[in-house]
Amino acid sequence: MRTIVADGFVVFSLVVTAYFVCWNLSQLLMSPFASLYLWRHRHRYGPRALALAHRLVNPPFVSIVMPAYNEELTIVDSVRAILALEYEARELVVVNDGSTDRTLDRLIETFELVPAPVAYVQPIATKPVRAIYRSIADPGLVVVDKENGRGKADASNAGINAATGSLVLDIDADTVLEPDALTRAVLPFLEDPATVAVGGNVAIINGCSVQDGRIAEVTLPRSWFARFQIVEYMRAFLLFRIACASMNAVPIISGAFGLFRRDALIAIGGYDCSAIGEDMDLTIRLHTYFRARGEPARIAFDPNPLAWTQAPEDRASLRSQRYRWRRGLLQVLWRHRSMIGNPRYGFLGLGSLLYVACFEGVGPLIEVAGYGVTLVAALLGLLNWAYFWLLLVTTIMLGTAVTLLALLLSDVATRRYMRRGDLARFVAVVLAECVGYRQLISWWGCVGTVQTLTGKGGWGAMKRRAFQS
């Protein structure tokens, strides 16, 4: 019996080893594609391209849709940031999704809103709209007050209905945009008519000072949870998504910043309100819609930090977020399982979705199981300690190398965190993240898997903070 257990442990150890090695190597293999994409992007969308976009007589009109639910702490700063954008051919549609706090009152008081009933076609079904307001101070601001739709998707769809622009930018209410964000995001549409969507790099605003709706200074937050998430975002946005964008196979456009052709959104029925990960579900449905019709479609990605969003700093909020993300990921993978590894979908099926399924879908289960089996083996005296320490050190070194590579690409793309000793502090964060934080995230991923299998839902509470000034 002991021999059978020992043999089983050896086999499982090889599986875990293969997983960690493949994950880290896949991250490193992404770097050449990401680097090439960054180089091309910097040359194609440099200052000259931005200047030409500003000189357009009839630039694309953009409707910025901002769903808001109980966002009274940040809504005014977020709206002011949008109204201060350099891009003038735009309107802002704030959708108050049945907030129970003073979100609507703050908007009315600050921006001098008055009722402005407007009849418009509503091609996407949503919860009933209670009222529509327009700002006297800024006619480009429209506020849609509607019944709560129990999720961002329904509010976004209401904003898409009310939008008058040919392009729709969907963002979160706690998002602050860079002044040139819209100009940069519009460039791929001007360059290639086949472009149907553009995702943007999303940075974390925690620790940064905000003045008049603009990022005045970028510094590391005090919260270690927030610091760890900055590192996570760098890996996700500046390795995986850039590599996918180089192959026109971006599997997800973040809900914090996504610019879409409005007709494309309406053609696929907008966001699916039954989807937990509505942003990923929408992105994949855009891919499949145009592939099914044999029409060329490009989903681009801008590596510049076009948007800044709040990351949860307390354990409960972060845990709730990760449970929801996990349920959303598994739901989307299951719904679109026929695409995973399917050569009919090109690199999207054989690369992007296969990677997500293997390393983000199955990964946390293998990782946590590996820790559990290792502990049991140690208690039974079956653990090869030399092999254990070799695997542990190799994994930490590879993981650190991957993260430092993402940090380097971030410096090339954004040049935000390389001043005043931030680099040294970032290296400390990278090293600390490998022990404790990653294991915690993996454990929450396992709990989220159980919630998915048992049918548990819910959005979860998320604490908001007012922006620092």
C-alpha positions as CSV (number, residue, x, y, z in Angstrom):
1,M,0.0,0.0,0.0
2,R,2.8,2.4,0.9
3,T,4.4,1.7,-2.5
4,I,1.2,2.6,-4.3
5,V,0.9,5.8,-2.4
6,A,4.5,6.7,-3.0
7,D,4.1,6.0,-6.8
8,G,0.9,8.1,-6.9
9,F,2.7,10.9,-5.2
10,V,5.5,10.8,-7.7
11,V,3.1,10.9,-10.6
12,F,1.2,13.8,-9.0
13,S,4.5,15.6,-8.4
14,L,5.4,15.3,-12.0
15,V,2.0,16.8,-13.0
16,V,2.4,19.7,-10.6
17,T,6.0,20.3,-11.8
18,A,4.9,20.3,-15.5
19,Y,2.1,22.7,-14.7
20,F,4.4,25.3,-13.0
21,V,7.1,24.9,-15.6
22,C,4.7,25.3,-18.5
23,W,3.0,28.3,-16.9
24,N,6.2,30.2,-16.3
25,L,7.6,29.3,-19.7
26,S,4.4,30.4,-21.5
27,Q,4.7,33.7,-19.7
28,L,8.3,34.1,-20.9
29,L,7.4,33.0,-24.4
30,M,4.8,35.8,-24.5
31,S,7.5,38.5,-24.0
32,P,8.9,38.6,-27.6
33,F,5.3,39.0,-29.0
34,A,4.5,41.7,-26.3
35,S,7.8,43.5,-27.0
36,L,7.3,43.6,-30.7
37,Y,3.7,44.8,-30.3
38,L,4.8,47.6,-27.9
39,W,7.5,48.7,-30.4
40,R,5.1,48.8,-33.3
41,H,2.5,50.6,-31.2
42,R,4.9,53.3,-30.0
43,H,5.9,54.0,-33.6
44,R,2.4,53.8,-35.1
45,Y,0.5,55.7,-32.5
46,G,3.1,58.3,-31.5
47,P,2.7,62.1,-31.1
48,R,2.2,62.7,-34.8
49,A,-0.8,60.3,-35.0
50,L,-2.4,61.9,-31.9
51,A,-1.9,65.4,-33.5
52,L,-3.6,64.2,-36.7
53,A,-6.5,62.8,-34.8
54,H,-7.0,66.2,-33.1
55,R,-7.1,67.9,-36.5
56,L,-9.9,65.8,-37.9
57,V,-12.9,67.9,-39.1
58,N,-15.4,65.1,-38.2
59,P,-13.9,62.8,-35.6
60,P,-15.9,59.8,-34.6
61,F,-18.5,60.8,-32.0
62,V,-18.1,58.8,-28.8
63,S,-20.7,58.1,-26.1
64,I,-19.1,57.3,-22.8
65,V,-21.4,55.0,-20.8
66,M,-20.7,54.9,-17.0
67,P,-22.9,52.6,-15.0
68,A,-23.1,53.7,-11.3
69,Y,-24.5,51.9,-8.3
70,N,-23.8,53.5,-4.9
71,E,-20.8,55.4,-6.0
72,E,-21.4,58.7,-4.1
73,L,-17.7,58.8,-2.9
74,T,-16.1,58.9,-6.3
75,I,-18.9,59.7,-8.9
76,V,-18.2,63.5,-9.0
77,D,-14.4,63.1,-9.5
78,S,-15.0,60.4,-12.2
79,V,-17.5,62.6,-14.1
80,R,-15.2,65.7,-13.9
81,A,-12.4,63.6,-15.3
82,I,-14.5,62.6,-18.3
83,L,-15.7,66.1,-18.9
84,A,-12.0,67.3,-18.9
85,L,-10.9,64.9,-21.6
86,E,-9.1,66.4,-24.6
87,Y,-11.4,64.6,-27.0
88,E,-14.3,67.0,-27.7
89,A,-16.6,64.8,-29.9
90,R,-18.1,63.0,-27.0
91,E,-21.0,62.8,-24.6
92,L,-21.1,61.2,-21.2
93,V,-24.1,58.9,-20.3
94,V,-24.1,58.1,-16.6
95,V,-26.6,55.3,-15.7
96,N,-27.7,55.4,-12.1
97,D,-28.6,51.8,-11.6
98,G,-31.1,52.2,-8.7
99,S,-28.5,53.5,-6.2
100,T,-29.6,53.5,-2.6
101,D,-27.1,56.2,-1.5
102,R,-26.7,59.8,-2.7
103,T,-25.2,59.0,-6.1
104,L,-28.0,60.7,-8.0
105,D,-28.4,63.6,-5.6
106,R,-24.7,64.4,-5.9
107,L,-24.9,64.4,-9.7
108,I,-27.9,66.6,-9.6
109,E,-26.4,69.1,-7.2
110,T,-22.9,69.3,-8.7
111,F,-23.7,69.3,-12.4
112,E,-27.1,71.2,-12.3
113,L,-29.2,68.4,-13.8
114,V,-32.7,69.0,-14.9
115,P,-35.3,66.5,-16.2
116,A,-35.1,66.1,-20.0
117,P,-37.5,63.4,-21.1
118,V,-36.3,62.0,-24.5
119,A,-37.9,59.3,-26.5
120,Y,-35.4,57.0,-28.2
121,V,-35.3,53.5,-29.7
122,Q,-34.3,50.9,-27.2
123,P,-33.0,47.9,-29.2
124,I,-31.7,46.1,-26.1
125,A,-34.1,45.1,-23.4
126,T,-33.4,46.5,-19.9
127,K,-35.0,47.3,-16.6
128,P,-37.4,50.3,-16.8
129,V,-35.9,53.8,-17.1
130,R,-37.4,56.1,-14.4
131,A,-36.1,59.5,-15.7
132,I,-33.5,61.1,-17.9
133,Y,-31.6,64.3,-16.9
134,R,-29.3,66.6,-18.7
135,S,-26.8,69.0,-17.3
136,I,-27.2,72.8,-17.7
137,A,-23.6,73.3,-16.9
138,D,-22.4,70.8,-19.5
139,P,-24.9,69.8,-22.2
140,G,-22.7,66.8,-23.0
141,L,-23.7,65.1,-19.7
142,V,-26.8,62.9,-19.6
143,V,-27.9,60.9,-16.6
144,V,-30.2,57.9,-17.0
145,D,-32.0,56.9,-13.8
146,K,-33.3,53.3,-13.9
147,E,-34.5,50.5,-11.8
148,N,-31.7,48.3,-10.5
149,G,-30.8,45.5,-12.9
150,R,-28.7,43.5,-10.3
151,G,-25.5,43.9,-12.3
152,K,-23.5,46.1,-14.5
153,A,-24.7,44.5,-17.7
154,D,-28.2,45.8,-17.6
155,A,-27.0,49.4,-16.8
156,S,-24.5,49.2,-19.6
157,N,-27.2,48.1,-22.0
158,A,-29.4,51.1,-20.9
159,G,-26.5,53.4,-21.6
160,I,-25.9,51.8,-25.1
161,N,-29.6,52.4,-25.9
162,A,-29.3,56.1,-24.9
163,A,-26.0,56.6,-26.6
164,T,-26.0,58.7,-29.8
165,G,-22.4,58.1,-30.8
166,S,-21.1,55.6,-33.4
167,L,-18.6,54.4,-30.8
168,V,-19.5,53.5,-27.2
169,L,-16.9,53.6,-24.4
170,D,-18.0,51.4,-21.4
171,I,-16.2,52.2,-18.1
172,D,-16.7,51.7,-14.4
173,A,-17.9,54.5,-12.2
174,D,-14.7,54.5,-10.1
175,T,-12.6,54.9,-13.2
176,V,-10.4,58.0,-14.0
177,L,-9.3,58.3,-17.6
178,E,-6.1,59.8,-18.9
179,P,-6.7,63.1,-20.8
180,D,-5.7,61.6,-24.1
181,A,-7.4,58.2,-23.5
182,L,-10.2,58.7,-26.0
183,T,-7.9,60.1,-28.7
184,R,-5.6,57.0,-28.3
185,A,-8.5,54.6,-28.3
186,V,-10.1,56.0,-31.4
187,L,-6.9,55.7,-33.5
188,P,-7.3,52.0,-34.3
189,F,-10.8,52.7,-35.6
190,L,-9.4,55.4,-37.9
191,E,-6.6,53.2,-39.1
192,D,-8.5,50.0,-39.8
193,P,-12.3,50.0,-40.6
194,A,-12.4,46.3,-39.5
195,T,-11.8,47.4,-35.9
196,V,-14.9,46.6,-33.8
197,A,-13.4,47.1,-30.3
198,V,-10.4,48.5,-28.5
199,G,-9.4,47.6,-24.9
200,G,-7.1,49.7,-22.8
201,N,-4.5,49.1,-20.2
202,V,-6.0,49.5,-16.8
203,A,-3.8,50.8,-13.9
204,I,-4.6,50.9,-10.2
205,I,-5.3,54.3,-8.7
206,N,-4.8,53.4,-5.1
207,G,-2.1,55.6,-3.6
208,C,-2.3,58.2,-6.5
209,S,-3.4,61.8,-5.9
210,V,-6.3,63.0,-8.0
211,Q,-6.9,66.7,-8.7
212,D,-9.7,68.1,-10.8
213,G,-10.4,64.7,-12.2
214,R,-6.7,64.1,-13.3
215,I,-4.0,61.9,-12.0
216,A,-1.6,64.4,-10.4
217,E,0.9,62.1,-8.9
218,V,1.5,58.3,-9.1
219,T,2.9,56.6,-6.0
220,L,2.7,53.1,-4.6
221,P,-0.2,52.6,-2.2
222,R,0.3,51.8,1.5
223,S,-1.9,48.8,1.3
224,W,0.1,45.6,0.4
225,F,-3.1,44.1,-1.1
226,A,-3.2,47.0,-3.5
227,R,0.5,46.7,-4.2
228,F,0.2,43.0,-5.1
229,Q,-2.7,43.8,-7.4
230,I,-0.6,46.3,-9.3
231,V,1.9,43.5,-10.0
232,E,-1.0,41.2,-11.1
233,Y,-2.4,43.8,-13.4
234,M,1.0,44.3,-15.0
235,R,1.3,40.6,-15.8
236,A,-2.3,40.4,-17.1
237,F,-2.3,43.5,-19.2
238,L,1.3,43.8,-20.3
239,L,2.1,40.2,-21.1
240,F,-0.9,38.1,-21.8
241,R,-3.3,40.6,-23.4
242,I,-0.6,42.3,-25.5
243,A,0.6,38.9,-26.8
244,C,-3.0,38.0,-27.6
245,A,-3.5,41.4,-29.3
246,S,-0.5,40.7,-31.6
247,M,-2.5,37.7,-32.9
248,N,-5.9,39.5,-32.9
249,A,-7.1,37.1,-30.2
250,V,-7.8,39.2,-27.2
251,P,-10.2,37.1,-25.1
252,I,-11.4,39.9,-22.8
253,I,-11.8,43.6,-22.8
254,S,-11.9,44.8,-19.3
255,G,-15.1,46.4,-18.0
256,A,-13.0,49.3,-16.7
257,F,-12.2,50.5,-20.3
258,G,-13.7,49.2,-23.5
259,L,-14.4,51.2,-26.7
260,F,-16.9,49.5,-29.1
261,R,-18.7,50.1,-32.3
262,R,-22.3,50.7,-31.2
263,D,-23.8,48.8,-34.1
264,A,-21.6,45.7,-33.2
265,L,-22.9,45.8,-29.6
266,I,-26.5,46.0,-30.8
267,A,-26.0,43.2,-33.3
268,I,-25.0,40.8,-30.6
269,G,-27.7,42.0,-28.2
270,G,-25.4,44.0,-25.9
271,Y,-24.2,42.6,-22.6
272,D,-25.7,39.3,-21.4
273,C,-27.3,40.0,-18.0
274,S,-27.1,36.3,-17.0
275,A,-23.3,36.4,-17.5
276,I,-21.2,36.9,-14.3
277,G,-18.1,37.8,-16.3
278,E,-20.0,40.0,-18.7
279,D,-17.0,41.7,-20.2
280,M,-15.2,38.5,-21.2
281,D,-18.5,37.0,-22.5
282,L,-19.1,40.0,-24.6
283,T,-15.6,40.0,-26.1
284,I,-15.9,36.3,-27.1
285,R,-19.3,36.8,-28.6
286,L,-18.0,39.7,-30.7
287,H,-15.3,37.3,-32.1
288,T,-17.8,34.5,-32.8
289,Y,-20.4,36.9,-34.4
290,F,-18.0,38.2,-37.1
291,R,-16.3,34.9,-37.6
292,A,-19.6,33.2,-38.3
293,R,-20.4,35.8,-41.0
294,G,-16.9,35.7,-42.5
295,E,-16.5,39.4,-41.9
296,P,-13.1,40.8,-41.0
297,A,-13.0,42.0,-37.4
298,R,-10.2,43.3,-35.3
299,I,-10.2,43.7,-31.5
300,A,-7.2,45.9,-30.6
301,F,-5.5,46.7,-27.3
302,D,-3.7,49.9,-26.2
303,P,-0.9,49.2,-23.8
304,N,-0.9,52.8,-22.4
305,P,-2.7,53.2,-19.0
306,L,-5.8,54.7,-20.5
307,A,-7.9,54.2,-17.3
308,W,-7.2,54.1,-13.6
309,T,-9.4,52.1,-11.3
310,Q,-9.7,51.4,-7.6
311,A,-8.5,48.0,-6.3
312,P,-10.0,46.5,-3.1
313,E,-7.6,47.1,-0.1
314,D,-9.4,45.1,2.6
315,R,-9.4,41.3,2.7
316,A,-13.2,40.9,2.6
317,S,-13.7,43.1,-0.5
318,L,-10.8,41.4,-2.3
319,R,-12.1,37.9,-1.4
320,S,-15.6,38.9,-2.7
321,Q,-14.1,40.2,-5.9
322,R,-12.1,37.1,-6.6
323,Y,-15.0,34.8,-5.8
324,R,-17.0,36.7,-8.4
325,W,-14.2,36.7,-11.0
326,R,-13.8,33.0,-10.5
327,R,-17.5,32.2,-11.0
328,G,-17.5,34.5,-14.0
329,L,-14.5,32.9,-15.6
330,L,-15.7,29.3,-15.2
331,Q,-19.2,30.3,-16.5
332,V,-17.7,31.9,-19.7
333,L,-15.4,29.0,-20.3
334,W,-18.2,26.5,-20.0
335,R,-20.5,28.5,-22.3
336,H,-17.8,28.8,-24.9
337,R,-16.2,25.4,-24.3
338,S,-16.6,24.3,-28.0
339,M,-14.0,27.1,-28.9
340,I,-11.3,25.9,-26.5
341,G,-8.6,24.2,-28.6
342,N,-10.7,24.4,-31.7
343,P,-8.6,25.3,-34.8
344,R,-11.6,26.9,-36.5
345,Y,-11.1,29.9,-34.2
346,G,-7.4,30.3,-35.0
347,F,-5.2,31.6,-32.2
348,L,-8.2,32.5,-30.2
349,G,-9.2,28.9,-29.8
350,L,-5.7,27.3,-29.9
351,G,-3.9,30.0,-27.9
352,S,-5.9,32.5,-25.9
353,L,-8.8,30.4,-24.6
354,L,-6.7,27.3,-24.2
355,Y,-4.2,29.2,-22.1
356,V,-7.1,30.7,-20.0
357,A,-8.7,27.3,-19.5
358,C,-5.5,25.5,-18.5
359,F,-3.7,28.1,-16.4
360,E,-6.5,30.3,-15.1
361,G,-9.3,27.7,-15.1
362,V,-7.5,24.5,-13.8
363,G,-4.4,26.2,-12.4
364,P,-5.7,27.1,-8.9
365,L,-7.0,23.6,-8.4
366,I,-3.7,22.0,-9.3
367,E,-1.8,24.5,-7.2
368,V,-3.8,24.1,-4.0
369,A,-3.9,20.3,-4.5
370,G,-0.1,20.4,-4.8
371,Y,0.3,22.1,-1.5
372,G,-2.1,19.6,0.2
373,V,-0.5,16.5,-1.3
374,T,3.0,17.9,-0.4
375,L,1.9,18.3,3.2
376,V,0.5,14.8,3.4
377,A,3.6,13.4,1.8
378,A,5.8,15.2,4.4
379,L,3.7,13.8,7.2
380,L,4.0,10.3,5.8
381,G,7.7,10.6,5.3
382,L,7.4,10.3,1.5
383,L,8.6,13.7,0.5
384,N,11.9,14.1,-1.3
385,W,13.1,17.2,0.3
386,A,15.9,17.9,-2.2
387,Y,13.4,17.7,-5.1
388,F,10.9,19.9,-3.1
389,W,13.4,22.7,-2.4
390,L,14.6,22.5,-6.0
391,L,11.0,22.9,-7.3
392,L,10.2,25.6,-4.8
393,V,13.3,27.7,-5.6
394,T,12.9,27.2,-9.4
395,T,9.2,28.2,-9.3
396,I,9.9,31.3,-7.3
397,M,12.8,32.3,-9.5
398,L,10.8,31.8,-12.7
399,G,7.8,33.6,-11.3
400,T,9.9,36.5,-10.2
401,A,11.6,36.7,-13.6
402,V,8.2,36.8,-15.3
403,T,6.9,39.6,-13.0
404,L,10.1,41.6,-13.4
405,L,9.7,41.2,-17.2
406,A,6.2,42.6,-16.9
407,L,7.6,45.4,-14.8
408,L,10.1,46.2,-17.5
409,L,7.5,46.3,-20.2
410,S,5.4,48.5,-18.0
411,D,8.3,51.0,-17.8
412,V,8.6,50.9,-21.6
413,A,4.9,51.5,-22.1
414,T,4.0,53.8,-19.2
415,R,7.1,55.1,-17.4
416,R,5.0,55.5,-14.3
417,Y,6.7,53.6,-11.5
418,M,10.4,54.0,-12.2
419,R,11.1,57.2,-10.2
420,R,12.1,58.0,-6.7
421,G,13.1,54.5,-5.7
422,D,9.9,52.9,-6.8
423,L,11.7,50.3,-8.7
424,A,13.5,49.0,-5.6
425,R,10.2,48.9,-3.7
426,F,8.5,47.1,-6.6
427,V,11.2,44.4,-6.5
428,A,10.3,43.9,-2.8
429,V,6.6,43.6,-3.7
430,V,7.4,41.1,-6.4
431,L,9.4,38.9,-4.1
432,A,6.8,39.2,-1.3
433,E,3.9,38.3,-3.6
434,C,5.3,34.8,-4.3
435,V,4.8,33.8,-0.6
436,G,1.4,34.1,0.9
437,Y,-0.5,36.3,-1.6
438,R,-0.5,33.9,-4.6
439,Q,-1.4,31.0,-2.4
440,L,-4.3,33.0,-0.9
441,I,-5.6,33.9,-4.4
442,S,-5.4,30.3,-5.5
443,W,-7.4,29.2,-2.4
444,W,-10.1,31.7,-3.1
445,G,-10.1,30.4,-6.7
446,C,-10.9,26.9,-5.3
447,V,-13.7,28.3,-3.1
448,G,-15.1,30.2,-6.1
449,T,-15.0,26.9,-8.0
450,V,-17.1,25.2,-5.3
451,Q,-19.5,28.2,-5.4
452,T,-19.9,27.7,-9.2
453,L,-20.6,24.0,-8.8
454,T,-23.2,24.7,-6.0
455,G,-24.9,27.5,-7.9
456,K,-24.0,30.2,-5.4
457,G,-24.3,33.7,-6.9
458,G,-24.3,37.3,-5.7
459,W,-22.2,40.4,-6.6
460,G,-20.6,40.8,-3.2
461,A,-19.8,43.9,-1.1
462,M,-17.1,46.2,-2.3
463,K,-15.8,49.1,-0.1
464,R,-15.1,52.3,-1.9
465,R,-12.7,55.1,-0.9
466,A,-12.7,58.7,-1.9
467,F,-9.9,59.6,-4.2
468,Q,-6.8,61.1,-2.6
469,S,-6.1,64.8,-3.4
